[in-house]
Amino acid sequence: MTTITKVRGDQAHPFFIWLKQSEGYRPRWNFYKVLLNGDGAVVDTFGSTTGPMSEKITKQIDLLLN
């Protein structure tokens, strides 16, 4: 998790520029979440209404760790 950063436009953080170019994913705003695996590949993305400790996210993390 990070601090609030720009996710769109000319001032977007480099991570979000990469995400758009490589995955075609462009979050609406900075409370969207992106889950990466150990190789840095995108596993899943989550909207702003999904809490960072939600079962939807933690289940996928557990699968990646096991």
VENQUI-V299395 format. One line per field, one symbol per residue. phi: phi as a letter, one per 30 degrees, with the letter a starting at -180 (. if undefined). psi: psi as a letter, one per 20 degrees, with the letter a starting at -180 (. if undefined). A space follows every 50 residues. Layout:
# VENQUI-V299395
phi = ???
psi = ???
This chain:
# VENQUI-V299395
phi = .bddbdcbidcddeddddddddcicbddadcdbbccddciddcabbdddd ddcddedddddedddc
psi = qarprpiqahjqqhghggggghijpoqhajjqqppqaiijqpgrqprhio qhjqhhghghgghhh.
